[in-house]
Amino acid sequence: MTKPGLDKKTLEGLDEWLISGIPLQKMGTAEDVAKAVIYLSDNNVASFMTGTEILIDGGMVL
């Protein structure tokens, strides 16, 4: 029985293609998002922030 979806070689090629278009040349991780959450949760750091967008995209939108 075969698994649905893309095979490993195709997925690796897709990752390489995506990474080539990201200025930081790497895929983001859950930890990257968690760091932003921790930053925003710290009242000593971000207590005066309001109505802003935080982009966690490796520089895709400059």
PyMOL Python script that loads the backbone (N, CA, C, O; Angstrom):
from pymol import cmd

cmd.read_pdbstr("""\
ATOM      1  N   MET A   1       0.842  -1.188   0.000  1.00  0.00           N
ATOM      2  CA  MET A   1       0.000   0.000   0.000  1.00  0.00           C
ATOM      3  C   MET A   1       0.885   1.249   0.000  1.00  0.00           C
ATOM      4  O   MET A   1       1.808   1.354   0.807  1.00  0.00           O
ATOM      5  N   THR A   2       0.611   2.178  -0.887  1.00  0.00           N
ATOM      6  CA  THR A   2       1.406   3.407  -0.968  1.00  0.00           C
ATOM      7  C   THR A   2       0.766   4.502  -0.137  1.00  0.00           C
ATOM      8  O   THR A   2      -0.446   4.530   0.077  1.00  0.00           O
ATOM      9  N   LYS A   3       1.623   5.405   0.327  1.00  0.00           N
ATOM     10  CA  LYS A   3       1.155   6.543   1.118  1.00  0.00           C
ATOM     11  C   LYS A   3       0.773   7.678   0.175  1.00  0.00           C
ATOM     12  O   LYS A   3       1.439   7.890  -0.838  1.00  0.00           O
ATOM     13  N   PRO A   4      -0.293   8.410   0.498  1.00  0.00           N
ATOM     14  CA  PRO A   4      -0.661   9.563  -0.333  1.00  0.00           C
ATOM     15  C   PRO A   4       0.322  10.715  -0.110  1.00  0.00           C
ATOM     16  O   PRO A   4       0.981  10.782   0.928  1.00  0.00           O
ATOM     17  N   GLY A   5       0.412  11.595  -1.060  1.00  0.00           N
ATOM     18  CA  GLY A   5       1.264  12.773  -0.916  1.00  0.00           C
ATOM     19  C   GLY A   5       2.525  12.675  -1.740  1.00  0.00           C
ATOM     20  O   GLY A   5       2.664  11.800  -2.595  1.00  0.00           O
ATOM     21  N   LEU A   6       3.440  13.583  -1.471  1.00  0.00           N
ATOM     22  CA  LEU A   6       4.682  13.670  -2.228  1.00  0.00           C
ATOM     23  C   LEU A   6       5.734  12.734  -1.643  1.00  0.00           C
ATOM     24  O   LEU A   6       5.764  12.493  -0.436  1.00  0.00           O
ATOM     25  N   ASP A   7       6.591  12.213  -2.508  1.00  0.00           N
ATOM     26  CA  ASP A   7       7.667  11.354  -2.021  1.00  0.00           C
ATOM     27  C   ASP A   7       8.781  12.208  -1.409  1.00  0.00           C
ATOM     28  O   ASP A   7       8.804  13.427  -1.576  1.00  0.00           O
ATOM     29  N   LYS A   8       9.696  11.555  -0.704  1.00  0.00           N
ATOM     30  CA  LYS A   8      10.749  12.245   0.038  1.00  0.00           C
ATOM     31  C   LYS A   8      11.621  13.118  -0.869  1.00  0.00           C
ATOM     32  O   LYS A   8      11.952  14.246  -0.507  1.00  0.00           O
ATOM     33  N   LYS A   9      11.988  12.611  -2.026  1.00  0.00           N
ATOM     34  CA  LYS A   9      12.845  13.368  -2.943  1.00  0.00           C
ATOM     35  C   LYS A   9      12.146  14.643  -3.423  1.00  0.00           C
ATOM     36  O   LYS A   9      12.769  15.701  -3.511  1.00  0.00           O
ATOM     37  N   THR A  10      10.853  14.538  -3.730  1.00  0.00           N
ATOM     38  CA  THR A  10      10.089  15.707  -4.169  1.00  0.00           C
ATOM     39  C   THR A  10       9.971  16.727  -3.047  1.00  0.00           C
ATOM     40  O   THR A  10      10.100  17.928  -3.285  1.00  0.00           O
ATOM     41  N   LEU A  11       9.726  16.258  -1.820  1.00  0.00           N
ATOM     42  CA  LEU A  11       9.620  17.168  -0.681  1.00  0.00           C
ATOM     43  C   LEU A  11      10.935  17.896  -0.432  1.00  0.00           C
ATOM     44  O   LEU A  11      10.937  19.091  -0.136  1.00  0.00           O
ATOM     45  N   GLU A  12      12.056  17.181  -0.550  1.00  0.00           N
ATOM     46  CA  GLU A  12      13.358  17.816  -0.364  1.00  0.00           C
ATOM     47  C   GLU A  12      13.590  18.887  -1.433  1.00  0.00           C
ATOM     48  O   GLU A  12      14.114  19.960  -1.135  1.00  0.00           O
ATOM     49  N   GLY A  13      13.205  18.597  -2.659  1.00  0.00           N
ATOM     50  CA  GLY A  13      13.340  19.581  -3.732  1.00  0.00           C
ATOM     51  C   GLY A  13      12.466  20.798  -3.493  1.00  0.00           C
ATOM     52  O   GLY A  13      12.872  21.925  -3.777  1.00  0.00           O
ATOM     53  N   LEU A  14      11.270  20.576  -2.973  1.00  0.00           N
ATOM     54  CA  LEU A  14      10.365  21.677  -2.660  1.00  0.00           C
ATOM     55  C   LEU A  14      10.940  22.545  -1.554  1.00  0.00           C
ATOM     56  O   LEU A  14      10.888  23.773  -1.626  1.00  0.00           O
ATOM     57  N   ASP A  15      11.495  21.896  -0.520  1.00  0.00           N
ATOM     58  CA  ASP A  15      12.127  22.650   0.565  1.00  0.00           C
ATOM     59  C   ASP A  15      13.273  23.503   0.035  1.00  0.00           C
ATOM     60  O   ASP A  15      13.385  24.677   0.387  1.00  0.00           O
ATOM     61  N   GLU A  16      14.125  22.922  -0.810  1.00  0.00           N
ATOM     62  CA  GLU A  16      15.243  23.677  -1.380  1.00  0.00           C
ATOM     63  C   GLU A  16      14.748  24.877  -2.181  1.00  0.00           C
ATOM     64  O   GLU A  16      15.323  25.962  -2.097  1.00  0.00           O
ATOM     65  N   TRP A  17      13.688  24.684  -2.953  1.00  0.00           N
ATOM     66  CA  TRP A  17      13.132  25.770  -3.754  1.00  0.00           C
ATOM     67  C   TRP A  17      12.581  26.877  -2.853  1.00  0.00           C
ATOM     68  O   TRP A  17      12.812  28.059  -3.110  1.00  0.00           O
ATOM     69  N   LEU A  18      11.859  26.501  -1.807  1.00  0.00           N
ATOM     70  CA  LEU A  18      11.309  27.495  -0.882  1.00  0.00           C
ATOM     71  C   LEU A  18      12.423  28.260  -0.182  1.00  0.00           C
ATOM     72  O   LEU A  18      12.380  29.487  -0.095  1.00  0.00           O
ATOM     73  N   ILE A  19      13.421  27.538   0.317  1.00  0.00           N
ATOM     74  CA  ILE A  19      14.525  28.163   1.042  1.00  0.00           C
ATOM     75  C   ILE A  19      15.292  29.124   0.148  1.00  0.00           C
ATOM     76  O   ILE A  19      15.771  30.153   0.625  1.00  0.00           O
ATOM     77  N   SER A  20      15.417  28.817  -1.122  1.00  0.00           N
ATOM     78  CA  SER A  20      16.149  29.703  -2.032  1.00  0.00           C
ATOM     79  C   SER A  20      15.471  31.068  -2.171  1.00  0.00           C
ATOM     80  O   SER A  20      16.124  32.039  -2.555  1.00  0.00           O
ATOM     81  N   GLY A  21      14.195  31.158  -1.869  1.00  0.00           N
ATOM     82  CA  GLY A  21      13.482  32.428  -1.962  1.00  0.00           C
ATOM     83  C   GLY A  21      13.366  33.174  -0.645  1.00  0.00           C
ATOM     84  O   GLY A  21      12.790  34.261  -0.598  1.00  0.00           O
ATOM     85  N   ILE A  22      13.909  32.600   0.433  1.00  0.00           N
ATOM     86  CA  ILE A  22      13.851  33.219   1.762  1.00  0.00           C
ATOM     87  C   ILE A  22      15.183  33.912   2.022  1.00  0.00           C
ATOM     88  O   ILE A  22      16.225  33.256   1.984  1.00  0.00           O
ATOM     89  N   PRO A  23      15.183  35.218   2.284  1.00  0.00           N
ATOM     90  CA  PRO A  23      16.440  35.930   2.489  1.00  0.00           C
ATOM     91  C   PRO A  23      17.347  35.331   3.570  1.00  0.00           C
ATOM     92  O   PRO A  23      18.568  35.368   3.417  1.00  0.00           O
ATOM     93  N   LEU A  24      16.797  34.786   4.646  1.00  0.00           N
ATOM     94  CA  LEU A  24      17.639  34.182   5.684  1.00  0.00           C
ATOM     95  C   LEU A  24      18.092  32.772   5.328  1.00  0.00           C
ATOM     96  O   LEU A  24      18.860  32.164   6.074  1.00  0.00           O
ATOM     97  N   GLN A  25      17.622  32.238   4.187  1.00  0.00           N
ATOM     98  CA  GLN A  25      18.042  30.941   3.666  1.00  0.00           C
ATOM     99  C   GLN A  25      17.813  29.782   4.639  1.00  0.00           C
ATOM    100  O   GLN A  25      18.651  28.888   4.749  1.00  0.00           O
ATOM    101  N   LYS A  26      16.668  29.799   5.348  1.00  0.00           N
ATOM    102  CA  LYS A  26      16.297  28.672   6.207  1.00  0.00           C
ATOM    103  C   LYS A  26      14.798  28.677   6.416  1.00  0.00           C
ATOM    104  O   LYS A  26      14.134  29.701   6.257  1.00  0.00           O
ATOM    105  N   MET A  27      14.277  27.513   6.775  1.00  0.00           N
ATOM    106  CA  MET A  27      12.860  27.392   7.090  1.00  0.00           C
ATOM    107  C   MET A  27      12.646  27.821   8.535  1.00  0.00           C
ATOM    108  O   MET A  27      13.495  27.588   9.395  1.00  0.00           O
ATOM    109  N   GLY A  28      11.519  28.442   8.790  1.00  0.00           N
ATOM    110  CA  GLY A  28      11.179  28.816  10.149  1.00  0.00           C
ATOM    111  C   GLY A  28      10.749  27.602  10.945  1.00  0.00           C
ATOM    112  O   GLY A  28      10.348  26.583  10.382  1.00  0.00           O
ATOM    113  N   THR A  29      10.838  27.719  12.253  1.00  0.00           N
ATOM    114  CA  THR A  29      10.474  26.621  13.150  1.00  0.00           C
ATOM    115  C   THR A  29       9.449  27.100  14.164  1.00  0.00           C
ATOM    116  O   THR A  29       9.187  28.296  14.289  1.00  0.00           O
ATOM    117  N   ALA A  30       8.883  26.160  14.876  1.00  0.00           N
ATOM    118  CA  ALA A  30       7.954  26.502  15.955  1.00  0.00           C
ATOM    119  C   ALA A  30       8.671  27.332  17.020  1.00  0.00           C
ATOM    120  O   ALA A  30       8.067  28.200  17.650  1.00  0.00           O
ATOM    121  N   GLU A  31       9.953  27.062  17.216  1.00  0.00           N
ATOM    122  CA  GLU A  31      10.731  27.818  18.198  1.00  0.00           C
ATOM    123  C   GLU A  31      10.861  29.288  17.794  1.00  0.00           C
ATOM    124  O   GLU A  31      10.889  30.166  18.657  1.00  0.00           O
ATOM    125  N   ASP A  32      10.938  29.559  16.499  1.00  0.00           N
ATOM    126  CA  ASP A  32      10.997  30.948  16.028  1.00  0.00           C
ATOM    127  C   ASP A  32       9.731  31.701  16.423  1.00  0.00           C
ATOM    128  O   ASP A  32       9.800  32.853  16.851  1.00  0.00           O
ATOM    129  N   VAL A  33       8.597  31.068  16.283  1.00  0.00           N
ATOM    130  CA  VAL A  33       7.327  31.683  16.670  1.00  0.00           C
ATOM    131  C   VAL A  33       7.251  31.805  18.190  1.00  0.00           C
ATOM    132  O   VAL A  33       6.785  32.821  18.707  1.00  0.00           O
ATOM    133  N   ALA A  34       7.703  30.781  18.904  1.00  0.00           N
ATOM    134  CA  ALA A  34       7.667  30.800  20.369  1.00  0.00           C
ATOM    135  C   ALA A  34       8.484  31.964  20.928  1.00  0.00           C
ATOM    136  O   ALA A  34       8.092  32.571  21.925  1.00  0.00           O
ATOM    137  N   LYS A  35       9.609  32.278  20.300  1.00  0.00           N
ATOM    138  CA  LYS A  35      10.424  33.401  20.764  1.00  0.00           C
ATOM    139  C   LYS A  35       9.661  34.714  20.667  1.00  0.00           C
ATOM    140  O   LYS A  35       9.780  35.563  21.551  1.00  0.00           O
ATOM    141  N   ALA A  36       8.883  34.892  19.611  1.00  0.00           N
ATOM    142  CA  ALA A  36       8.074  36.110  19.469  1.00  0.00           C
ATOM    143  C   ALA A  36       6.979  36.149  20.532  1.00  0.00           C
ATOM    144  O   ALA A  36       6.696  37.205  21.096  1.00  0.00           O
ATOM    145  N   VAL A  37       6.369  35.006  20.803  1.00  0.00           N
ATOM    146  CA  VAL A  37       5.331  34.931  21.834  1.00  0.00           C
ATOM    147  C   VAL A  37       5.916  35.285  23.195  1.00  0.00           C
ATOM    148  O   VAL A  37       5.307  36.034  23.959  1.00  0.00           O
ATOM    149  N   ILE A  38       7.083  34.753  23.496  1.00  0.00           N
ATOM    150  CA  ILE A  38       7.731  35.057  24.776  1.00  0.00           C
ATOM    151  C   ILE A  38       8.042  36.550  24.865  1.00  0.00           C
ATOM    152  O   ILE A  38       7.819  37.172  25.904  1.00  0.00           O
ATOM    153  N   TYR A  39       8.549  37.115  23.790  1.00  0.00           N
ATOM    154  CA  TYR A  39       8.850  38.549  23.758  1.00  0.00           C
ATOM    155  C   TYR A  39       7.595  39.371  24.045  1.00  0.00           C
ATOM    156  O   TYR A  39       7.621  40.286  24.868  1.00  0.00           O
ATOM    157  N   LEU A  40       6.513  39.047  23.374  1.00  0.00           N
ATOM    158  CA  LEU A  40       5.278  39.809  23.543  1.00  0.00           C
ATOM    159  C   LEU A  40       4.631  39.584  24.904  1.00  0.00           C
ATOM    160  O   LEU A  40       3.853  40.417  25.368  1.00  0.00           O
ATOM    161  N   SER A  41       4.947  38.471  25.539  1.00  0.00           N
ATOM    162  CA  SER A  41       4.369  38.143  26.843  1.00  0.00           C
ATOM    163  C   SER A  41       5.105  38.813  27.994  1.00  0.00           C
ATOM    164  O   SER A  41       4.603  38.813  29.118  1.00  0.00           O
ATOM    165  N   ASP A  42       6.253  39.370  27.750  1.00  0.00           N
ATOM    166  CA  ASP A  42       7.071  39.977  28.793  1.00  0.00           C
ATOM    167  C   ASP A  42       6.642  41.425  29.016  1.00  0.00           C
ATOM    168  O   ASP A  42       6.886  42.283  28.168  1.00  0.00           O
ATOM    169  N   ASN A  43       6.009  41.696  30.144  1.00  0.00           N
ATOM    170  CA  ASN A  43       5.530  43.050  30.436  1.00  0.00           C
ATOM    171  C   ASN A  43       6.657  44.061  30.578  1.00  0.00           C
ATOM    172  O   ASN A  43       6.432  45.257  30.393  1.00  0.00           O
ATOM    173  N   ASN A  44       7.854  43.612  30.898  1.00  0.00           N
ATOM    174  CA  ASN A  44       8.985  44.531  31.015  1.00  0.00           C
ATOM    175  C   ASN A  44       9.520  44.954  29.655  1.00  0.00           C
ATOM    176  O   ASN A  44      10.243  45.946  29.558  1.00  0.00           O
ATOM    177  N   VAL A  45       9.180  44.226  28.615  1.00  0.00           N
ATOM    178  CA  VAL A  45       9.715  44.496  27.277  1.00  0.00           C
ATOM    179  C   VAL A  45       8.640  45.080  26.364  1.00  0.00           C
ATOM    180  O   VAL A  45       8.865  46.107  25.723  1.00  0.00           O
ATOM    181  N   ALA A  46       7.497  44.449  26.300  1.00  0.00           N
ATOM    182  CA  ALA A  46       6.494  44.805  25.292  1.00  0.00           C
ATOM    183  C   ALA A  46       5.210  45.381  25.888  1.00  0.00           C
ATOM    184  O   ALA A  46       4.162  45.328  25.245  1.00  0.00           O
ATOM    185  N   SER A  47       5.269  45.917  27.077  1.00  0.00           N
ATOM    186  CA  SER A  47       4.053  46.393  27.738  1.00  0.00           C
ATOM    187  C   SER A  47       3.426  47.617  27.065  1.00  0.00           C
ATOM    188  O   SER A  47       2.248  47.896  27.291  1.00  0.00           O
ATOM    189  N   PHE A  48       4.170  48.342  26.257  1.00  0.00           N
ATOM    190  CA  PHE A  48       3.643  49.534  25.609  1.00  0.00           C
ATOM    191  C   PHE A  48       3.356  49.305  24.136  1.00  0.00           C
ATOM    192  O   PHE A  48       3.017  50.245  23.418  1.00  0.00           O
ATOM    193  N   MET A  49       3.485  48.073  23.680  1.00  0.00           N
ATOM    194  CA  MET A  49       3.204  47.753  22.281  1.00  0.00           C
ATOM    195  C   MET A  49       1.711  47.546  22.087  1.00  0.00           C
ATOM    196  O   MET A  49       1.041  46.930  22.916  1.00  0.00           O
ATOM    197  N   THR A  50       1.206  48.067  20.984  1.00  0.00           N
ATOM    198  CA  THR A  50      -0.191  47.858  20.649  1.00  0.00           C
ATOM    199  C   THR A  50      -0.377  48.027  19.142  1.00  0.00           C
ATOM    200  O   THR A  50       0.278  48.861  18.516  1.00  0.00           O
ATOM    201  N   GLY A  51      -1.257  47.246  18.581  1.00  0.00           N
ATOM    202  CA  GLY A  51      -1.629  47.400  17.187  1.00  0.00           C
ATOM    203  C   GLY A  51      -0.497  47.256  16.188  1.00  0.00           C
ATOM    204  O   GLY A  51      -0.439  48.008  15.215  1.00  0.00           O
ATOM    205  N   THR A  52       0.386  46.328  16.401  1.00  0.00           N
ATOM    206  CA  THR A  52       1.495  46.145  15.477  1.00  0.00           C
ATOM    207  C   THR A  52       1.464  44.730  14.883  1.00  0.00           C
ATOM    208  O   THR A  52       0.892  43.807  15.462  1.00  0.00           O
ATOM    209  N   GLU A  53       2.079  44.595  13.745  1.00  0.00           N
ATOM    210  CA  GLU A  53       2.214  43.273  13.138  1.00  0.00           C
ATOM    211  C   GLU A  53       3.646  42.814  13.315  1.00  0.00           C
ATOM    212  O   GLU A  53       4.583  43.583  13.101  1.00  0.00           O
ATOM    213  N   ILE A  54       3.814  41.579  13.701  1.00  0.00           N
ATOM    214  CA  ILE A  54       5.134  40.997  13.840  1.00  0.00           C
ATOM    215  C   ILE A  54       5.265  39.932  12.756  1.00  0.00           C
ATOM    216  O   ILE A  54       4.557  38.925  12.784  1.00  0.00           O
ATOM    217  N   LEU A  55       6.150  40.146  11.822  1.00  0.00           N
ATOM    218  CA  LEU A  55       6.348  39.195  10.736  1.00  0.00           C
ATOM    219  C   LEU A  55       7.448  38.216  11.122  1.00  0.00           C
ATOM    220  O   LEU A  55       8.558  38.618  11.470  1.00  0.00           O
ATOM    221  N   ILE A  56       7.137  36.965  11.058  1.00  0.00           N
ATOM    222  CA  ILE A  56       8.101  35.910  11.355  1.00  0.00           C
ATOM    223  C   ILE A  56       8.199  35.095  10.075  1.00  0.00           C
ATOM    224  O   ILE A  56       7.641  34.004   9.958  1.00  0.00           O
ATOM    225  N   ASP A  57       8.934  35.667   9.113  1.00  0.00           N
ATOM    226  CA  ASP A  57       8.928  35.076   7.769  1.00  0.00           C
ATOM    227  C   ASP A  57      10.311  34.984   7.141  1.00  0.00           C
ATOM    228  O   ASP A  57      10.422  34.744   5.939  1.00  0.00           O
ATOM    229  N   GLY A  58      11.359  35.169   7.919  1.00  0.00           N
ATOM    230  CA  GLY A  58      12.708  35.053   7.385  1.00  0.00           C
ATOM    231  C   GLY A  58      13.087  36.162   6.415  1.00  0.00           C
ATOM    232  O   GLY A  58      14.075  36.042   5.690  1.00  0.00           O
ATOM    233  N   GLY A  59      12.315  37.233   6.395  1.00  0.00           N
ATOM    234  CA  GLY A  59      12.608  38.356   5.517  1.00  0.00           C
ATOM    235  C   GLY A  59      11.872  38.336   4.183  1.00  0.00           C
ATOM    236  O   GLY A  59      12.207  39.100   3.278  1.00  0.00           O
ATOM    237  N   MET A  60      10.875  37.471   4.057  1.00  0.00           N
ATOM    238  CA  MET A  60      10.140  37.362   2.785  1.00  0.00           C
ATOM    239  C   MET A  60       9.438  38.666   2.437  1.00  0.00           C
ATOM    240  O   MET A  60       9.385  39.042   1.266  1.00  0.00           O
ATOM    241  N   VAL A  61       8.902  39.358   3.429  1.00  0.00           N
ATOM    242  CA  VAL A  61       8.198  40.620   3.176  1.00  0.00           C
ATOM    243  C   VAL A  61       9.078  41.741   3.721  1.00  0.00           C
ATOM    244  O   VAL A  61       9.118  41.989   4.926  1.00  0.00           O
ATOM    245  N   LEU A  62       9.763  42.393   2.835  1.00  0.00           N
ATOM    246  CA  LEU A  62      10.648  43.495   3.266  1.00  0.00           C
ATOM    247  C   LEU A  62      10.080  44.821   2.853  1.00  0.00           C
ATOM    248  O   LEU A  62      10.679  45.861   3.126  1.00  0.00           O
TER     249      LEU A  62
END
""", "prot")
cmd.dss("prot")
cmd.show_as("cartoon", "prot")
cmd.util.cbc("prot")
cmd.orient("prot")
